[in-house]
Amino acid sequence: MIRTPFRDLAAVLAAVLLVVVAVLVGRHLHFTYDNLHVGWPPLYANWGPHVGPGTPAALVVAVAVVPYGPRVAARLPWRALLAAAWGTAMAWTWSLALIDGWQRGIATRLTTRYEYLQVIDRFQDIPATLRDFTGHILLHSPDHWPPHVAGHPPAATLTFVLLDRVGLGGGGWAGVWCITVGASACVAVLIAMRALADEALARRAAPFLVLTPAAVWMGTSADGYFAAVAAWSIAFLALAVTGHRPRLNGFASGLLFGLTCYLSYGLTLFAVIAGAVLLLGSRRARPLPYALAGITVVPLVLTLAGFNWWEAYHLLVERYYQGAGGIRPYGYWVWANLACTVLVVGPATVAGLRRTGATLLGPLTRLKARSPLNPPETEVRTDDRHGTAVRVGSSLRRRVVPRTGWSITSPDVRLALLVAAAFAALLIADLSGMSKAETERIWLPFAMWLLAACAFLPRPRAWLTAQAVLALLLNHLLMTGW
């Protein structure tokens, strides 16, 4: 009855120790060898306690969501819940960004020497620039691109070029775009959860998807925008494979997945999550031709315009090792990246991931425990998620006793498989060595799907409090670089 909460707390404690070790080892490497190229390892940030105009708003959002979020999420009509989640996520992201003030927090984030808006004027002739794009990726090339432009396919930069063309130029509008679109990622995850698992689990996850520490970076980097595009590609695929307008949603999913691959090379790993969605879909074959047709649109357009994705990717790898990527030690970042992820997703997600593993592996343990040599005995225990008393071995039961094996038709198992796929994609990115540092923003697209694991947690208000406190501490104590 008390073992499971202790296991959650033990998982969180292990994650805290990981972060502490990453900080201590990182500071040693930083001051001894100066080979990490981050100010406050493992985060790309600097120590700088501060408050700002967003502080009162952030406190108001947190104080509103923690006590009332779970109740509202359980009672609102579904469409109203989606709108409320998007609006609240925007409020949370805006308030956190404005803790650093309008200029530093939003208006100038995407105008630094690393960022996309530095090269808007070089895209006067878009086809010509795309044809010559790969010629400026390497550091020794003439007029080489800034790090973020060189490090991403051109759809990322073209987004801001097109915003400028329609009269929404400058860092302020770019920030508004990233926050508005990025905040919709939580809606996409909720839609996918409802389609693939069930609505009750999606409603339980909603407050955690809104009040996430990831919002510290969602509103201050273009990766929040990338996260939303990738999330919607999965959401449309989830709808398609479960029989909801398979042609239209299948094509929309493919279109957005193709765009995702031309926003960030690393987000091709979303194919792992898409594979899990196909596994969970009951009508997976019907939308596939439409999804494949959609996938070809963006690559075909940009290829015909003169951009070679594969050539650019190989040049990017070379450029990566020409810069900080060639100096940052893989032996530190391969595990310190995971410490960054802990800070992005928060302690609630760590506990949720523990329960995800228990959902997938627990029945195997129970099967062994209930062998003929270990017959079940009558006992009373607490249901992991709802805290409902269950009398095992008795005819008086308020809930059905879990089966000895798990079924893919179980909503809990289906959600656990989706979360596990996202975690697997993140681990592949980690082991690749192409994400050494700055993963607090780079892995935001994967982090949004890890947050879904919070649906497994009991006592949501306590866990939401921990999430909000972590986000507020990070944003008030550190001057984040992104």
N, C-alpha and C positions, 0 to 999 in steps of 0.2 A: 504493500500500500504506500510506502514511503520511498521504496527503492528507486522508482522511475524518476521522480523529481531530483533525487540526489545524483542520478546519472546525468540528467540535464545540466545540473550545476557543475558536475565534474568535467563535462565536455567544455563548458564555458571557462572553467578555471584553466584547463589545458590550453584553450585558445588565448586567454590572457597571458599565460606564461610564454606562449609563442611570440606574442607581441612584445613583451618585456625583453625577451632574449634578442629579438630582432632589433630593438632600440639599442640595447647595450652593445651588442656585437657591431651593429651599424655605426654607432658613435666611435667605437674603437677603430674600425676600418677607415672611417671618415677622417678622423684626426691623425691617424698614423700613416695611412697610405693615400688619402685623398682620391680614392678610386670609385666612390659611389655616385658622385655628382648629384646628390640630393642634400638639402639643407637640414632636414630632420628625419634621418632614416628610421623606418623604411618608407616614409612618405616624402613626396616632392613638396616640401614646405619648410617654413622657418618658424621658430618659436617667436610668438608675438601676441601676448594677451591683449585683447581689445574688445570694445563694444561698438555698436553702430546703430544706424536708424532701423535696421532690420531686427534688432534684438527684442524689442517689445512685441513685434508681430510674431516672431518665432516662438516666443513664450506663450502667446495667446493660442496659436495653432496647436502647440504641444498640449497645453492645458485642456483644450477642447477635445482633441482626438483621443487622448489617453483614457479618460473616463467614459466618454460617450461614443467613441468610434465603433467598438464592437457591437453595441446595442443598435446604433443607427444602421450599421452594415447588415445586421440580421433582419431589420424590419423594413427598410426602404424597398420599394419596387425595383426590379432589376435594372431597368434603364435609368431610373433616378439614381441608383447606386453608382452606376458607371459615370454619370455626369458629376456626381458629388465627389467621387474618387479623383477624377481629373482636376476638378476645381480645387480640391484640398491639396492635392499634390503640387499644383502650381503655387498655391499660397505658401506652402512649406518651403518649396524651392526658392521662390522669390525672397521670402523673409530671410532665409539663410544666406543667400547671395548678398543681400543688402546689409548684412552685418559688416561687410567690408566697404559699404558705401556704394553709391551708384557708379562712380568712375572706376574704382578698382574692382568692385564686385561684378560689374556687368559690362559697362561701356568700353573698357579697354582690354578685357580678357582676350578677345579674339583679334586684337590689333597689334600685339607684341611682335617682335622680330621673328618669333617661331611660327607665327600663325598665318591662317589663310588670307586674311584681309590685306596682308602686306603686298600681295601680288595681283590684286584686282585689275590694276591698270595694264598688266601684261596679257590680259585675256580680251583685248579689243577685237581681235580676230580669233574667235574660239577654235574653228577648225585648224587654223595654222598653228595655234598654240598647242593643240592636242597632238598634231603631227610631230611637233618638236619637243613634246613633254619629256620623253625619256632622255633627251640630250642634256638635260639640266639637273638630273637626279644626283649624280656623283659630286662629291665636294670639289674635286679639281676641275669640273666642267665649267664653262663660261656662264656667268650669271646663274649659279646653281640655286635651286629652289630652297626656301627656308625649310627647317626640319619637318614640320607637319605637312607641308605641301609635298615634299619629296617622299614622305613616309606613307602617303595615302594615294589611292587612285584618284583621278581628277574629278570624279563626281562630288567629292567632298568640297573641293574649291569651287567647282561650278555652281554649287548650291548658293554660295555667297555672291558669286558673280551675277547670278540671275536675280537674287534679291536686290543687288545694286542696280541692275538694269530696270527693275520695276519701281525704283524710287525708294527702296528700303535699304540704302547703303549705310555704312558705318557700323561701329562696334555696338551701339545701342540696339539697333534693329537686329543685328546678328544675335545678340544676347537674348532678345525677346523671342526670336525664332527658336533658339535652342531650348529655352525654358518651356515655351508653349508646346512644342512638338515633343520634347523629351518627357514632359509630365504625362503625356498620353500613353507612355509605355506601360504604366500600371494598369490601364484599361485593357490593353491588349493581353496582358498576362491573365487578368481576370476572365476575359472572354475565352481564352484557351483553356483555363482551368475548368470553367463551367462545361465546355464542350467535351473535354476529354475525361474529366473526373466527375464532379457534380457541383451543383450550385452552392450547397452548404459549405464545402471546403473553400470555394472562391470567396464567399462572404466572410469566412473566418480569416482569410489572408488579406482582405482588402485594407484594414487599418495599417497593417505592417508594410504593404506596398506603398502606402501613402506616406507614413511617418518613418521613412527610412534614412539612415545615415548617408546612404548613397547620394541623397539630394545635395549634400555639401559640394559634390562635383558635377551632378547632373546639370546644374544651372550655370556652370562656369567653364564648360568645355563643349566642343562640338560632339564629343563622344556621347553625351546625353541624347542628342539628335540621332546619332547612329543607333543607339540602343532602342529608340522608339521604332525606327524603320525595321530593324531586325525583329523586334517583338511583334510588330503587326504582320510581318511575313509569316511568323509562326501562328499567330491568331487566325489569320485567314486560312492557313492550311488546316488547322484544327477544325474550323467550321466546315471546310470542304470534305475532309475525310469522315466526318460524322453526319454527312448528308444534307448540310445546309447550303443550298445553291452551289453544288460542287463545281460547276463550270466557271461561274463568276468568281467565287472565292478561290478556286484553284488558280485561275489566271492571275488574280490580284496577289496571291501568295508568291507565285513565281516572279512576277514583275518586281515586287519589293525585295525578294531574295537576290535577284540580279542586281538591283540597285545597291543592296547591302554589300555585295562583293566588290562593287566599284566605289564604295565609301571607305572601306577598310579591308586590306588584304587578310588580316587575321580573322575577320568575321565570316570567312568561308567555313570556319568551324561550326557555324550554325547549322551546317548540314547534319551534324551529329544530333542536334535537337530535333531537326526536321525528320530524321530517321526514326526517332522515338515516337514522334507524332504519327507517322505512317504505321508504325507497329500497333499503336493504340487505336487507330481508326478502324471503324467497322466497314467503311466503303472506300478503302484506300486506292483502289484501282481506277475508279471512275474519274476523279479529278486530275490524275497524273498527266494525261496528255495536255490539259489546259495549263497546269503548273509548268510543265516543260516548255510550252510555248511562251508563257510569260517570262520565264527565266532568260530567254534569248533576247528580249527586247533591248534592255540597256546595254549588254555586251555588244550586240550587233550595231547599235547606233554609234557607240563610242569607238568600236573597231573600224567601222566604215569612215568615221571622222579622222582616223589616223592614229589612235592610241593602241598600243600593244601591251596588254595586261601582263603577259608572261615575261616579256622583256623588262618591263618596268619593275616587276617583282624581283627578278634576279639582280637588277641594278640596285634596288632598295636594300637587299641583303648586304651587298657590298658597301653601300652608303652607311648602313647601320653599324658596321664594324669599323668604318672610318671615323665615326664619332664616338659618343659616350658608350654606345653598345659594345665597342671593342675594348673598353677599359673596365666597365663594371663587371665584377667577378660573378660568374655563373654560380659558383659554389655557395655564395651568400643569397643571391636573388632567387634561386630556385625554391627556397623555403621562405625567404622574407617576403616574396610576393604573396604568399598565403597569409602572412601576418597583415599585409595591406588589405587583403580581402576581408579578413576579420573586422577590420575597422570600417570597411565599406558596408558590409551587410549587417554587422552588429551582433550582440550576444544572443538575441532571440533566434536569429537564423542559424547560429552555431547549434543551439539546442534543437532547432527544427531539423537540421541535417542529421543530428544523432538519431532523432526519431524516424527520419527517412530511412536510414540504414537499418534501424530496428524493424521497420515495416517490411523491408525487403528480405532481411536475414532472420528476423525473429521467429517466423514459423518453422524454420529448419531446426532451431534450438528447441522449440516446443515439441516438434515431432520426435526428437531424440529423447526428450525428458518423459514423453508419454509412451515409451516402449513397453512391452509386456513386463520387463523387469522393473519398471517404474510406473505402476498404475496411478491414475489421478486420484487425489484425495479431495474431500469437501473442504473448501476454503472460501474466504471472503476477501475480495481484492477490489481495487479501484480501477475503473476504466481509464486508460491512459489519457484520453483527450477530454472527456466530459466529467471525470470525477464521479461517475455513477457506480454505486455499489453493485457488485455482481456476486452471486453465490454459485460457485462452481460445484458440480456434483449434486445439485439439488434441483428439484422440479420447480422451485420458486425462483424465477430469474427475471430481472428487469431489463436485461439485455442478453442477446444471444452470445454464448461463449465462442470466442474466435476458433476457426477451424485449424487443424494441425498443419495445413498447407495453405499457400496463398493462391489467389486466382487473379488473372489479369482483368476480370470483370469487377473486382473490388475497387471502388473509388480511391481508397487510400493507396492501394498498390499502384494504380494508374498514375496518381499524382507523384508518388515516390519515384516511379520510372522516369517521369518527365524531369523531375529535379535532378535525378542521378545523371541523366543525359547532359544537362547543363553543367553539372560539376565535372563530368568527364571531359567536356569540351574545354573547360577552364584548365584542367590538368594538362591536356595536350598542349594548350597555349603556353603553359608554364614550362613544360619539359622541352619545348622547342628552342628555348633560349632567345627568342625574338621579343620577349616581353620582360626585359630586365629593368625593373623600376617603373614608376609612373602607372602601375597597374590599377591604382585607385580610380583612374579615369579610363584607361584602355579596356579594362574588364567590366565596365559598367553594363554592357549588353548582357553578359553572362550573369552578373550579380542580380539583375532584376528577376531572373528565373529561380535563383537560389532562395530569394525572399518568399517564394511560394511555399517553402517548407514550413513557414511559420503557421500555416493552417493546422498543423498537427499539435500545436501547443495548448495546454490548459492555462488558465489564469492569464488571459491575454493582457489585462491592464498592467500587471507587474512587468511583463516582457516589453510592452509598449513604452513604459516608463524608462526602462533600460535603454531602449533604442533612441528615445528622444534625448536623454541625458548625454549619451555618447555623441550624437550629432551636434548638440549645443556646445559641448566641451571642445570638440574638434574645431568647430568654426570660430569659437571665441579665444581659444588658446593658441591656435596656429594661423599663420598667414600662408594659406595654401597657394601653390604655384599655378594651379589650374582652376 
